[in-house]
Amino acid sequence: MKARTTFPTLLLCALALVVGLSACGSKVSTSNFKGEQHAVAQAVSNLQSHATALEATKICREDFARANVARLNATAEGCKKAVETQLKEIDSFEVTVESVQINGDHATARVQSIHSGKKRIGTMALVKEAGKWRISGVS
């Protein structure tokens, strides 16, 4: 199934989008946001913190949406191993959450990164589960 094999890769791209900050000592800034927008930006920050600490279990348990973790766990590697593998492959770059849009229990965060001196823009999708925003993918 093409969608099944592509989705875990896209989800891990979300991880790649916000990881690598440990070399810079940077944090994802959440101070420009208030209320629910702050909570969405904080979810991106939490992913960055767990990735910097190489905490694949926390990323799977606390940062990724449950449905996505289930999809990753259905692969041969499973979520934890897939995340650990991805963490080893990431180059260093800085990240900024530029904007957050919320529509009910779904949100998007526009994220800017600098990699090899080039500005990159990505969009992270999030879903609210049991009162907490979790990363559901990238576009």
MOQUISUL-V849089 format. One record per backbone hydrogen bond with DSSP energy under -1.0 kcal/mol. NH is the residue of the N-H (numbers start at 0). CO is the residue of the C=O. If there is no record, write none. Layout:
((NH | CO) (NH | CO))
This chain:
((4 | 0) (5 | 1) (6 | 2) (9 | 5) (10 | 6) (11 | 7) (12 | 8) (13 | 9) (14 | 10) (15 | 11) (16 | 12) (17 | 13) (18 | 14) (24 | 20) (25 | 20) (32 | 29) (36 | 33) (38 | 34) (39 | 35) (40 | 36) (41 | 37) (42 | 38) (43 | 39) (44 | 40) (45 | 41) (46 | 42) (47 | 43) (48 | 44) (49 | 45) (50 | 46) (51 | 47) (52 | 48) (53 | 50) (54 | 49) (55 | 53) (58 | 54) (59 | 55) (60 | 56) (61 | 57) (62 | 58) (63 | 58) (64 | 134) (68 | 64) (69 | 65) (70 | 66) (71 | 67) (72 | 68) (73 | 69) (74 | 71) (81 | 77) (82 | 78) (83 | 79) (84 | 80) (85 | 81) (86 | 82) (87 | 83) (88 | 85) (95 | 111) (97 | 109) (98 | 109) (100 | 107) (102 | 105) (105 | 102) (106 | 125) (107 | 100) (108 | 123) (109 | 98) (110 | 121) (111 | 95) (112 | 119) (113 | 93) (114 | 117) (117 | 114) (119 | 112) (121 | 110) (123 | 108) (124 | 136) (125 | 106) (126 | 133) (127 | 104) (128 | 131) (131 | 128) (133 | 126) (134 | 62) (135 | 124) (136 | 124) (138 | 122))
